[in-house]
Amino acid sequence: MGIKTTTHLNLRGTAREALDFYQKVFGGQVVATTYGDVGMPKDLPGADKIVFGEVENEDGFRIMAYDIPGKDDADISEIAGHTRRENGATITDRTFFQSVRGETLDEIRTYWDALSDGAEIIEPLAESAWSPGFGMLTDRFGVTWVLDVQASYTG
């Protein structure tokens, strides 16, 4: 038996934009259904917002997103919380980070460069004590990403 987990982002009117952005970063396909598609009268405010959306690529990346009904606020300070690095430690009030781990620094750098567009850099992508490449940022949608290269362990 197997199990998969998928992050489901609850956004405030920016789900379509976020899904399109993540598709550009990670590739794959976007599937998006609006409230109007599932029965809300299409002339009501919010009918064009996302009730179900996801991006999935063939390498296993998958993220879901939807727009919280009645919440149209692209100001991420309302939902993003705060994260900073201080003296080698991560200080945050966030309930989760989204982690992406790759096999090579080049692979991770490609994702980093794309996710960095409009992001707040918390920890620049660089070699760390535990990884050939580690970085942390909060993207323009308020999602904090931890990107790193899988370390080689010997023992």
DAKA-V517872 format. One line per field, one symbol per residue. phi: phi as a letter, one per 40 degrees, with the letter a starting at -180 (. if undefined). Layout:
phi=???
This chain:
phi=.babbbcbcbbbgbcccccccccccbggbcbabcdccbhcdcccdgcccccaaababcchcaabaaccdgbbacccccbcgbaabafgbcbabccabcbbbbcbcccccccddccccgccccadcacbcbacaaaaabccbgccbbbacdccbbi
